[in-house]
């Protein structure tokens, strides 16, 4: 159940031709692997995350996740695959304000009948330290607590791949450390593949591997400032 990218490229049409954002990106991961991707703004990090999350289709190249080539699927099939196989943690938690903590974690399961996942949701929330907050609304939580809910929601389907886009970017330093550590611990327990896009050198160093996005290609990270 590995992840493989082969010569993945992405270009956008512009007035005078094409703007190439990603150039022949190659990557292989196995269950339990975790990777941080750093790089300056505009280097292609977010575009790569969108392709890995199947939110955009590549211009060229191949992507295989588990035993599936996602971009060979129809739009409806792809949406189902994305929901079941990929978990997302964004910089902004994207919790629904009218729903409780428990209901927010169950949202990805509604198409399958969320009731059958309630025990799993309660277990995840207990593991992220929110067993006593199940009926609270997002407005009643701190920023760090909201991100913990987002981590639990990302894991509800036991996905193959978890993608985190600046997951600590909106948090103060101490809270960022706590959430970053939690994300890594939960990944290790669940044996997912984890890819974190971040500007935080501190967060990147908590993961076992770091790469840098430079001019649309992945390269070894030099270990300096992002």
C-alpha positions, 0 to 999 in steps of 0.5 A: 500500500505504497505511494508512488509519483513518477515524473509528475508535472503540472502546468497552467495555460497563460496568455503567452504559453504555459506556466510550469509549476511542477517539473517531473516530481518523483517520490516513493513512500511506504506505510509509516513513512513521514515527510516534511516538504519545505520551500519558499512561497511560490515554489510549488508546495501547495500545488503538489499537495493539491495533486497528492490530494487529488484536488487537481489533476496533473498535466503529465506523469503517474500517481499511484496510491495503494493499488489505485491510480486515482486519476484513472477514475471518474470524478464520482469515483475519485471523490469516493476514493479521496474521502476514504483514502486521504485525510486532510489537515489544513492551516485553518481547521475548517470545522463547521461552527454549528456542529459539535466536536463529535459531529465535525469528526463524523462529517467525512463518514456521512455518505457511509452512514455516520452512526457506524463510525461513532465509536471510532470518532470517540476513540480518536477524540479521546486520544487527542485529549478531547474526550470531555469536549464532545458536545462543544462547538468550535467557538468554545475551543481554543485554536489548538483544540480545534486543530486536534479535532481536525487531526481526529477528523482526518483519521476517521476513515483510517486513510492511507495518506494524511496531508497537512498544509501548514497545520501549525501556521495559525498557532502560537509557538507552544501550541504549535509544538503540542499540535505538531507532536500530536500529529506525528504521534497519531500518524505513528499509531495509525501507520499512515503515510504523512506529508506535511507542507510547512514553513516551520523548520521546528515542525519539519525537524520532528519528522524523519525526512525532509525535502525542499521544493525548489523551482517545481522540483523536490530536492534534499533539504539543506537544513537551513531556514525555510 
